[in-house]
C-alpha cells in the first residue's frame, strides 16, 4: 500500500518552478541537517509502518472504490486521512512527510530541478475554461495520458516513532514536560508585553500546554487560517470562481463580469490559473460567430459591495478589493509579497482584456463600469482552480488579496454582505457552526491586516486540529497549505539551522505583533498543533527568532 502525501502536488508546482533557482544552496544545507536524523530512524519504523498499513487498508479500500472518475480532492484528502491513521493508538507524523517519508517540500524542489529516480508523486490539473456557458464547476482530476512530473528522490520512511524503539508507540508529550521546556522560552523579553501559547495533540485534540491560551490577542496573518477553514466549510474544496464575458444583444455591449477570482491572470504563462487571455480568445470567437467585430466594452464589479480600500489605506500589501482584477493589480512581475498596485484593478483588467480582443480582431470602446442584465448572454467563461488550491496559495504566500476575496466569497455563500464587515461576520459564523471556541474572537477582515482582529491561541490550535479531523477531509488544505520551515513561502528563509522540514506554520507580523501557528512533528513522531501570539514586541527580528526557537524546541521535545 502507498499512503499518498498530505500536500497535493499541483497546488505547489507553480510556486516551486518560480523559486527553484533560489533553493539549491538551501537544499544542500538542510540535507546535511536532516540527513542524520533520517538515517537514525530508518531501521526503527518498519514495524510501525506495517501496522499503519493494516490499520489504513479498510479506509483506503473505500476510497479506491470510487474509481478513476472520483474527484481529486476527495481521493487526496481521503487518502491523506487514511495516511494520518489516527487509529488504534498509532500516531502518524504525516505533517510534512509523504508516503515514502520524504519531505514534500524537498520533493517538490527536486522535481522542479528535474531530479530523477525515487517515487513518482503525481500531480493535479489546474483551472478550467469554457465557451458559451456560465458553469463554474469542474473536476481537477489528472487528464488521462497527461505527462507526469519526473520522479523525485525519496528519503527513508519516517511515518512514526521518530527516534523511538521499533516496537514502541509512545504516548503524547506530558504537560509537565512541555511546561519545563516552553515556559523559559516564552519568558523571553523579545516576545513583548503580552503573549499566549497553546499546544494540542492533533490525534486526540487534547490540549497539552497553555499559557494565556484563552486570551484574545492581535493575530496578524494567522487570521488566514480561520479564513481558510471558514471558506472551505462554506463552499467546499471543489468550488471554483468564474469570470465571464456576457453580451447584451440589443445594445451590442460586451460586459466583463468579475466573479471574485483573485488569481485571474493576464500573464502569457497562466501556470494553471484562470487566464484573461484565454477568455478573450473564446469571447472573440463567439463574437465573430455572431457577425460582430466591434462592441461597446464595460465591466461589472457588483458582486462585491462596500469600500474597496482596506482600513489601513492604500498599501503595497493589498490591492483595492474588487471582484475583478488581473494579477492582483500588481505593476511588476511579482506573484507574492508587497508590490505597487494599480489604483483601479477592474479598469486595468478590462483594458488588458480589450488588448487581447484587439489581437483577435475585435475592436472595443474605452471600457467603463456597468452591470450585466439578466438578459445578457454569456459568451465565454474561465474558472479558477479548485478552492483548495486558492487556500493553499493564500497560506503559503500569506496572500492578503486572496484572503480578502475568500472572506467575501464566504459571505456570499452564506447570504451575507460581501464587504469587510460581512466577510468578518461570515468567518465568525462558520467557525461557530463548527463548534470551535470563538469566545473573544473578532474578525474585521479576512487577511489579518486589521489591528482590530482578535484570536486566541486556543482557537488557532482548534482550527488546526479540526483541519486534521479524519471526518473533515474537506478542510485538509488548511494544513497542506501551511509554509514548510526552511523550504516554502513565508518560512522559506527561516529554520535553516533548526527544525527545517518538520515545522509547518502560518506566520503573522504587524508592527508590534508577531505570531506563529501550525503543526510540528516532535521527537517521538507525534503531530502537534501549536499557536504562539506575541503583542507589544519592539524588535521584530528578535521576536521572530524567539518564536522559531520555541517551535524548534517542540520539534526536538520528547517531553516526558
C-alpha distance (Angstrom), angle and dihedral (degrees) to the residues before:
residue distance angle dihedral
X1 . . .
X2 3.78 . .
X3 3.79 117.2 .
X4 3.83 106.7 -148.3
X5 3.78 118.0 -126.8
X6 3.77 121.0 -93.7
X7 3.81 94.4 -127.1
X8 3.84 114.3 65.7
X9 3.80 115.1 -127.4
X10 3.79 102.3 -136.1
X11 3.78 96.7 55.1
X12 3.79 92.5 56.8
X13 3.79 98.0 40.6
X14 3.85 101.4 83.2
X15 3.79 92.2 50.5
X16 3.81 91.8 43.7
X17 3.80 93.2 55.4
X18 3.77 93.2 50.4
X19 3.80 94.9 52.8
X20 3.78 101.6 34.2
X21 3.79 94.9 109.5
X22 3.79 91.9 52.3
X23 3.79 97.2 56.1
X24 3.80 104.3 53.1
X25 3.83 94.5 93.5
X26 3.81 92.3 43.1
X27 3.78 92.7 50.9
X28 3.76 91.0 54.1
X29 3.80 91.4 48.7
X30 3.80 95.2 47.0
X31 3.78 92.7 44.9
X32 3.78 87.5 62.7
X33 3.79 91.1 50.5
X34 3.80 98.4 46.7
X35 3.78 100.1 31.8
X36 3.82 97.7 80.4
X37 3.78 91.8 49.3
X38 3.79 91.8 51.6
X39 3.77 91.8 49.5
X40 3.80 91.1 49.6
X41 3.79 94.4 55.4
X42 3.80 101.2 39.5
X43 3.80 95.1 90.4
X44 3.79 93.2 41.1
X45 3.77 100.5 59.5
X46 3.79 105.9 54.9
X47 3.84 96.9 93.9
X48 3.81 91.8 46.9
X49 3.79 91.6 49.7
X50 3.80 89.3 51.6
X51 3.81 90.6 52.4
X52 3.79 90.0 46.3
X53 3.79 90.1 53.5
X54 3.80 92.1 53.8
X55 3.82 92.8 45.0
X56 3.80 93.8 49.8
X57 3.82 98.9 44.0
X58 3.83 97.6 89.3
X59 3.80 93.6 49.2
X60 3.78 93.9 45.0
X61 3.79 89.5 48.7
X62 3.79 89.6 56.6
X63 3.80 90.7 48.8
X64 3.79 96.6 48.4
X65 3.80 92.1 49.3
X66 3.79 86.2 72.8
X67 3.79 87.5 75.1
X68 3.79 132.3 -150.9
X69 3.81 93.3 -48.1
X70 3.81 93.9 61.5
X71 3.79 114.1 119.1
X72 3.77 110.4 -94.4
X73 3.80 97.1 -126.7
X74 3.79 91.0 53.1
X75 3.77 91.9 53.2
X76 3.79 95.0 41.8
X77 3.78 95.3 44.0
X78 3.78 94.1 40.6
X79 3.76 93.1 47.9
X80 3.78 89.9 45.6
X81 3.78 88.0 54.8
X82 3.78 89.6 53.0
X83 3.78 87.8 46.8
X84 3.79 91.1 54.2
X85 3.83 85.3 55.7
X86 3.80 95.4 -169.0
X87 3.78 84.8 -179.1
X88 3.81 139.8 126.2
X89 3.78 95.5 -8.9
X90 3.81 94.9 -56.7
X91 3.80 111.9 130.0
X92 3.78 116.8 -156.1
X93 3.80 118.1 -160.7
X94 3.79 93.2 -146.0
X95 3.81 94.7 152.5
X96 3.79 106.9 113.3
X97 3.81 95.6 -7.8
X98 3.78 127.9 98.4
X99 3.81 128.4 -151.4
X100 3.80 93.3 -75.5
X101 3.78 93.4 47.4
X102 3.78 93.6 -106.1
X103 3.78 119.4 141.0
X104 3.80 103.6 -107.1
X105 3.79 92.1 -140.8
X106 3.80 90.9 53.5
X107 3.79 89.5 47.6
X108 3.79 91.3 52.1
X109 3.77 91.5 49.3
X110 3.80 91.6 48.9
X111 3.80 90.7 50.4
X112 3.80 90.4 49.0
X113 3.78 88.6 53.7
X114 3.82 88.1 50.8
X115 3.76 93.2 -112.6
X116 3.79 116.1 177.7
X117 3.76 135.4 -149.3
X118 3.79 131.3 39.6
X119 3.77 124.4 61.4
X120 3.81 126.9 -3.7
X121 3.79 100.0 -133.4
X122 3.80 98.0 -171.4
X123 3.79 130.7 -137.8
X124 3.79 144.2 -129.2
X125 3.76 132.3 -130.1
X126 3.78 124.2 -115.4
X127 3.77 137.8 -146.4
X128 3.77 129.0 2.0
X129 3.80 133.1 -140.3
X130 3.77 134.2 -167.4
X131 3.77 141.5 173.9
X132 3.76 127.8 -132.1
X133 3.80 98.9 10.0
X134 3.76 138.3 81.7
X135 3.79 99.0 -145.9
X136 3.74 116.6 128.5
X137 3.74 106.0 -175.1
X138 3.73 123.0 99.1
X139 3.74 144.9 144.0
X140 3.76 124.5 -94.0
X141 3.78 93.6 -156.4
X142 3.76 118.5 137.7
X143 3.77 108.7 -98.8
X144 3.76 117.0 -112.7
X145 3.75 110.9 -92.8
X146 3.81 93.8 8.4
X147 3.80 114.8 151.0
X148 3.78 115.2 -99.8
X149 3.78 126.0 -144.5
X150 3.77 118.2 -97.3
X151 3.80 111.8 -86.8
X152 3.79 111.6 -97.6
X153 3.80 125.8 -137.3
X154 3.78 112.7 -90.1
X155 3.77 130.1 -141.0
X156 3.79 128.2 -145.3
X157 3.80 117.8 -71.3
X158 3.80 113.8 -92.9
X159 3.77 100.6 168.6
X160 3.78 95.2 138.4
X161 3.74 145.8 -5.4
X162 3.78 99.5 39.0
X163 3.76 105.2 -163.3
X164 3.81 93.5 -8.5
X165 3.82 132.5 116.1
X166 3.76 115.1 -77.5
X167 3.79 95.2 -114.9
X168 3.78 100.5 37.4
X169 3.79 130.1 88.2
X170 3.78 107.8 -164.2
X171 3.77 124.7 -145.4
X172 3.79 121.1 -110.7
X173 3.80 118.8 -78.6
X174 3.79 114.8 -74.3
X175 3.79 119.7 -112.7
X176 3.79 91.8 -127.3
X177 3.79 91.5 50.9
X178 3.80 92.2 49.4
X179 3.79 91.8 47.7
X180 3.79 91.2 52.4
X181 3.81 89.9 54.9
X182 3.82 101.7 36.3
X183 3.81 104.2 37.1
X184 3.83 95.1 68.7
X185 3.82 91.7 45.2
X186 3.79 92.7 50.8
X187 3.82 90.9 52.6
X188 3.81 88.7 67.6
X189 3.85 106.8 127.6
X190 3.82 88.0 -137.9
X191 3.82 87.5 75.0
X192 3.78 91.1 70.9
X193 3.77 133.8 -134.8
X194 3.81 98.0 -44.7
X195 3.76 130.3 30.0
X196 3.79 140.0 162.4
X197 3.78 134.9 -166.7
X198 3.79 140.4 -177.3
X199 3.82 134.8 179.2
X200 3.81 121.7 -166.4
X201 3.81 133.5 -177.4
X202 3.83 103.8 -119.1
X203 3.81 91.3 -153.8
X204 3.80 97.3 56.4
X205 3.80 103.1 17.1
X206 3.81 89.0 -127.1
X207 3.78 115.7 149.3
X208 3.79 106.8 -126.6
X209 3.79 98.9 179.5
X210 3.78 137.2 15.2
X211 3.78 135.4 175.0
X212 3.78 112.7 173.3
X213 3.80 86.1 -24.1
X214 3.81 93.4 156.8
X215 3.81 93.8 47.3
X216 3.83 110.9 111.2
X217 3.81 110.5 -133.0
X218 3.80 136.1 167.1
X219 3.83 103.9 -78.2
X220 3.83 100.7 -168.7
X221 3.81 110.7 -166.9
X222 3.80 95.5 -10.0
X223 3.83 80.7 83.3
X224 3.80 85.4 80.9
X225 3.81 90.0 72.9
X226 3.80 88.2 62.2
X227 3.81 91.3 45.4
X228 3.80 90.0 51.0
X229 3.80 94.9 50.9
X230 3.82 92.4 44.7
X231 3.81 93.8 49.3
X232 3.81 93.1 47.2
X233 3.80 90.4 48.2
X234 3.80 93.7 49.5
X235 3.81 99.5 42.1
X236 3.80 109.1 15.2
X237 3.82 127.6 -122.8
X238 3.82 94.4 -85.1
X239 3.80 95.2 58.0
X240 3.82 115.5 120.3
X241 3.79 130.5 -161.6
X242 3.79 115.5 -131.9
X243 3.80 131.6 -151.1
X244 3.80 114.6 -166.2
X245 3.79 143.1 -174.8
X246 3.81 113.7 -137.9
X247 3.81 129.4 -171.5
X248 3.80 123.8 -144.6
X249 3.80 96.6 -147.2
X250 3.81 97.1 -159.5
X251 3.82 96.1 51.3
X252 3.82 100.7 27.1
X253 3.80 88.3 -126.2
X254 3.80 114.4 155.2
X255 3.81 112.0 -152.9
X256 3.81 123.3 -162.5
X257 3.80 101.7 -149.2
X258 3.78 117.1 -155.8
X259 3.79 115.4 -137.5
X260 3.78 96.1 -171.6
X261 3.81 95.3 -101.7
X262 3.82 106.0 155.3
X263 3.82 91.4 -172.1
X264 3.82 97.5 58.7
X265 3.81 107.2 130.5
X266 3.79 137.0 -160.7
X267 3.79 92.9 -167.4
X268 3.78 118.8 120.6
X269 3.78 90.8 -123.7
X270 3.79 103.6 50.7
X271 3.82 92.1 -176.7
X272 3.79 92.1 -147.8
X273 3.81 98.0 -47.6
X274 3.82 123.3 116.6
X275 3.81 108.9 -75.6
X276 3.80 125.3 -139.5
X277 3.80 87.8 -162.1
X278 3.80 91.3 56.4
X279 3.79 90.3 49.2
X280 3.82 91.0 51.5
X281 3.80 92.7 49.8
X282 3.81 92.6 50.9
X283 3.81 91.5 44.0
X284 3.82 93.0 51.0
X285 3.78 90.6 50.9
X286 3.81 91.4 51.3
X287 3.82 91.9 48.0
X288 3.80 92.9 50.8
X289 3.79 90.0 50.1
X290 3.82 85.8 59.1
X291 3.79 92.2 47.9
X292 3.80 94.8 -108.0
X293 3.80 125.3 134.6
X294 3.82 98.3 154.7
X295 3.82 125.2 54.6
X296 3.77 142.0 162.3
X297 3.81 106.4 -111.0
X298 3.82 123.8 -145.9
X299 3.79 137.9 158.6
X300 3.81 131.8 -136.0
X301 3.82 120.3 -149.3
X302 3.79 98.0 161.2
X303 3.82 94.8 116.2
X304 3.80 89.5 84.9
X305 3.81 122.6 49.8
X306 3.78 138.1 -165.3
X307 3.77 129.0 35.6
X308 3.80 117.1 -12.8
X309 3.80 92.1 -156.2
X310 3.81 118.9 82.5
X311 3.83 115.9 -125.8
X312 3.83 88.3 -107.8
X313 3.82 87.2 65.9
X314 3.78 128.6 -133.7
X315 3.78 105.4 -9.9
X316 3.82 136.3 165.2
X317 3.82 89.3 -128.0
X318 3.81 93.3 67.1
X319 3.80 137.8 26.0
X320 3.78 123.5 -141.4
X321 3.80 104.6 -70.1
X322 3.79 107.4 -115.2
X323 3.79 135.5 147.0
X324 3.82 90.8 -119.2
X325 3.78 124.9 53.0
X326 3.79 139.2 126.2
X327 3.80 122.2 -135.1
X328 3.82 89.5 -9.2
X329 3.80 89.6 -70.5
X330 3.81 91.1 -72.6
X331 3.78 116.4 165.4
X332 3.81 94.3 -154.5
X333 3.80 136.5 46.6
X334 3.81 94.9 -89.9
X335 3.79 122.1 122.7
X336 3.81 99.4 -169.0
X337 3.77 141.6 20.1
X338 3.80 129.4 37.3
X339 3.81 117.3 -26.0
X340 3.79 139.3 155.0
X341 3.82 110.0 -89.7
X342 3.80 134.5 -154.6
X343 3.79 114.5 -105.1
X344 3.83 94.4 -125.9
X345 3.84 111.4 31.2
X346 3.83 94.0 -179.2
X347 3.80 94.6 53.4
X348 3.80 90.3 44.1
X349 3.82 92.2 51.6
X350 3.80 91.4 48.5
X351 3.80 92.5 50.0
X352 3.79 88.5 53.3
X353 3.80 89.2 48.2
X354 3.82 88.9 52.4
X355 3.79 89.9 53.0
X356 3.79 91.5 52.6
X357 3.83 90.6 48.2
X358 3.82 90.1 51.1
X359 3.79 89.8 53.9
X360 3.83 86.4 55.4
X361 3.82 93.1 51.4
X362 3.82 99.3 -96.7
X363 3.81 119.3 128.0
X364 3.81 119.0 -152.6
X365 3.77 139.6 -176.2
X366 3.78 120.8 -115.1
X367 3.83 103.5 -74.9
X368 3.79 125.0 -111.8
X369 3.82 137.5 172.0
X370 3.79 120.0 -75.9
X371 3.80 141.6 141.4
X372 3.76 126.1 -112.7
X373 3.78 112.9 -124.9
X374 3.78 124.7 -135.1
X375 3.82 87.1 -106.3
X376 3.81 93.0 60.7
X377 3.80 114.2 115.3
X378 3.78 115.6 -131.7
X379 3.79 107.7 -129.3
X380 3.79 101.0 179.1
X381 3.80 142.0 -8.3
X382 3.77 139.8 -163.9
X383 3.78 122.2 -161.3
X384 3.76 132.2 -156.3
X385 3.79 123.1 -118.4
X386 3.83 113.0 -89.3
X387 3.79 118.1 -61.7
X388 3.80 88.2 -108.9
X389 3.81 88.7 67.5
X390 3.79 93.3 47.5
X391 3.81 90.3 51.0
X392 3.79 91.6 50.9
X393 3.80 92.9 49.2
X394 3.81 90.2 47.9
X395 3.80 93.0 52.4
X396 3.79 98.3 40.0
X397 3.81 94.8 50.5
X398 3.82 97.2 27.2
X399 3.79 86.7 -123.0
X400 3.80 109.7 -167.7
X401 3.81 94.4 -171.9
X402 3.80 92.4 57.3
X403 3.81 91.1 44.3
X404 3.80 94.2 54.6
X405 3.81 91.7 45.4
X406 3.82 92.2 50.3
X407 3.80 92.1 49.4
X408 3.81 88.8 54.8
X409 3.80 92.0 44.7
X410 3.80 88.2 52.5
X411 3.80 89.2 53.4
X412 3.80 91.9 49.3
X413 3.81 92.0 48.3
X414 3.80 90.8 53.8
X415 3.80 99.2 41.5
X416 3.79 98.2 -98.9
X417 3.80 135.0 128.0
X418 3.80 114.8 -80.5
X419 3.80 97.3 -131.7
X420 3.81 135.0 97.5
X421 3.80 94.9 -82.7
X422 3.80 93.9 41.7
X423 3.79 92.0 49.7
X424 3.80 90.8 51.3
X425 3.79 92.3 49.5
X426 3.80 91.2 48.4
X427 3.80 93.1 51.3
X428 3.81 91.2 49.2
X429 3.81 91.6 48.2
X430 3.79 93.7 50.7
X431 3.80 92.7 50.4
X432 3.79 90.8 48.5
X433 3.80 88.9 49.6
X434 3.82 88.3 56.2
X435 3.79 90.0 55.3
X436 3.80 94.0 -113.4
X437 3.83 121.8 154.7
X438 3.82 100.4 -98.3
X439 3.82 97.0 160.0
X440 3.80 107.5 134.8
X441 3.81 93.6 8.6
X442 3.80 119.6 132.8
X443 3.80 127.4 -178.1
X444 3.79 117.2 -162.6
X445 3.81 93.8 163.9
X446 3.80 140.5 -3.6
X447 3.79 99.5 -110.7
X448 3.80 105.3 52.4
X449 3.80 93.9 -119.2
X450 3.81 90.4 118.5
X451 3.81 112.5 87.7
X452 3.79 88.9 -149.4
X453 3.80 90.8 72.5
X454 3.81 114.5 108.4
X455 3.82 129.0 -170.2
X456 3.79 134.2 162.2
X457 3.79 127.2 -132.2
X458 3.78 85.5 -123.1
X459 3.82 91.6 58.9
X460 3.80 93.9 45.6
X461 3.80 93.0 53.2
X462 3.82 90.5 44.1
X463 3.82 88.8 54.7
X464 3.80 90.8 52.5
X465 3.79 93.1 47.1
X466 3.81 90.6 48.8
X467 3.81 89.4 52.1
X468 3.81 88.2 54.8
X469 3.81 94.0 47.6
X470 3.83 108.7 123.8
X471 3.80 87.7 -141.6
X472 3.83 91.6 58.2
X473 3.82 106.9 51.5
X474 3.81 87.7 151.1
X475 3.80 88.5 72.7
X476 3.80 95.4 51.9
X477 3.85 94.8 103.2
X478 3.81 87.6 70.4
X479 3.81 85.6 69.3
X480 3.78 101.4 33.2
X481 3.79 92.0 52.8
X482 3.79 94.8 57.0
X483 3.82 113.0 115.0
X484 3.80 114.3 -103.3
X485 3.79 115.2 -126.8
X486 3.78 111.8 -104.5
X487 3.80 93.8 2.5
X488 3.80 121.3 54.2
X489 3.77 143.1 34.9
X490 3.78 120.5 -31.3
X491 3.83 91.8 -5.2
X492 3.81 95.4 51.2
X493 3.81 93.2 103.2
X494 3.80 96.7 38.8
X495 3.81 133.2 82.1
X496 3.82 93.9 25.4
X497 3.81 87.5 143.0
X498 3.80 97.4 29.1
X499 3.81 138.4 43.8
X500 3.80 96.3 -17.4
X501 3.80 112.0 173.5
X502 3.80 93.5 6.9
X503 3.81 101.4 74.1
X504 3.82 119.1 65.7
X505 3.78 112.5 -177.0
X506 3.79 148.0 151.3
X507 3.77 113.7 -122.0
X508 3.79 126.2 -144.4
X509 3.79 126.6 -164.5
X510 3.79 133.4 169.3
X511 3.78 128.7 146.9
X512 3.81 103.5 -68.2
X513 3.81 92.8 3.0
X514 3.82 129.7 94.1
X515 3.79 126.6 171.1
X516 3.79 141.3 169.0
X517 3.81 127.4 -174.0
X518 3.78 130.2 168.5
X519 3.78 145.1 85.9
X520 3.78 134.5 -54.0
X521 3.78 134.2 -172.2
X522 3.79 107.4 -133.6
X523 3.79 128.1 -147.1
X524 3.81 92.3 -86.6
X525 3.80 95.4 48.6
X526 3.80 98.7 -100.5
X527 3.78 118.4 146.1
X528 3.80 107.3 -132.1
X529 3.79 129.6 -174.8
X530 3.78 116.2 -144.9
X531 3.80 138.8 179.5
X532 3.79 126.6 -166.6
X533 3.82 120.7 -175.6
X534 3.80 125.5 -178.6
X535 3.81 128.8 -179.0
X536 3.77 130.5 -177.9
X537 3.79 93.4 35.9
X538 3.80 116.4 159.9
X539 3.81 102.1 -171.7
X540 3.82 111.7 47.5
X541 3.81 93.7 -168.2
X542 3.79 93.1 51.1
X543 3.82 91.3 45.7
X544 3.80 91.3 49.8
X545 3.79 90.5 49.8
X546 3.80 90.9 50.4
X547 3.81 91.5 52.0
X548 3.80 92.0 47.5
X549 3.80 90.4 48.8
X550 3.80 89.8 53.6
X551 3.81 93.7 49.4
X552 3.81 90.0 47.2
X553 3.81 89.5 52.5
X554 3.80 88.9 54.6
X555 3.80 90.2 51.9
X556 3.79 91.9 54.2
X557 3.78 95.3 40.5
X558 3.80 125.1 114.4
X559 3.79 84.7 165.7
X560 3.76 103.6 -174.0
